[in-house]
């Protein structure tokens, strides 16, 4: 469990770092064959999947398909009895999008967020464990899909279709904002999603009401920037957020003010 917690912390940090970094292109994952020399947001998503499956050695998606990514794709292809050419074509991409027990990371959080949105009981911890398996199995039963607890193409497609109807992506609201720091008496510094803010003080994190903005959402906050909704709080209710600021004086200077927040994904 400690090892998993450390892994998910690094993956959440990678998400926070990456979303603050400009991408080279905005191709949708699966729309093109990816190989050495490619760059863009779809390459980043490929790297996210490789991290989820433990095949990518870095903790941050770079968006560039270099030798490291090529070797990681080859390792994945060999593990799935595919031609190990290091090229992410349709067959490799279809296999890599399958999520199952033991996977861990951002893509798992996405599945868990969709299930939670559809009122299935699942913890959004980024770990594809027994709870997520059971939630996927129940979703499959409810939608006349093969019940195997694996988020394969049919299950992913149905999840995407049903969850998109109530998706928060693109939502733009004005909220009351305050700021908080991890360095206070009695503060653990660990967010609801397991990110240790005392260790990773450069993380861009906001605390939200998950009934308004789902945990794991990527948001753009006026005056703060792009961040991950990785925390909650007893006083965070309705249209209100708390932005994480490492320095206590800076947090105090943020004060209490209305800001516009946009949910990116």
Steps between C-alpha positions, in 0.01 A plus 500: 500500500788739585659425165171566320456827689844613393429406140170685486661806661764509227238451229283779639807723514581410140148602402538835675840568343390394155182707485710810562721414201392596145440214260631493146177389327146416592434175313250266667651175626438225245450731203846428360782249519768617741868428461843641578516872428128567558396762751174629639223447751426151364862401569454625855187288536689197369767563763230532767373154404852358506549644850167348602629159397848549647677507164609867487807573717430871548242648738409781260348485152726698267289507184803393292536151351871433544707189561367458856139494378590271210659248738205526739259424214715202401488368858121533502470332160709205615283462812190478277654275229491780242762579238763690702582774250463792742224653286166578665260405222128413528552151647749618763283799595191281533686267735658779704162665565378188682512559875492217754581400857847617602514806272565827679496867405327783320310282251361290786386819676316592179311168502422534870376855449264384225365218718451736794321748276262221401437425871709184532674455834871535431792677668689738273844396620656424162546133586312236300430273795211281611267797555548624145465147362166461679376839379598416140329160527178663623516758219545217252198312640287813484592556137484140369876479447730206564557494876874461553593809705737612222458841338542388140387672176127423540490604864709813438281606208181456705652681798612790280155530341304490824738712707533768232132587538567633847868589458630811674754563219454848356307616806585858595383648829578788730594381848611652827865417557731488798853362533657241728844372583634165616720661764258559782449349845317170470518494117603165355576654162354196322210564263190285463661339194824423685730777380746609772514878468781530753722292275374642169451866587509605132181306422202694364205369701152624589253369756145469365154378582496170303124540442582812296842413354599130498824404671773442244372776269752726329393861550613846393464749785507875437811650656641160599539295184439140398469260792360165606195474727668263743364607836182573696429682825230528764442867413509439123132473420328592175654767276814547704863392458822512700824546302821352636777756557819367665596822678274600793538876441412457130197293600387779733555759226272302266217592733139423410391587148281388212679331209393330181582130478479287186503121501737381227454124551 
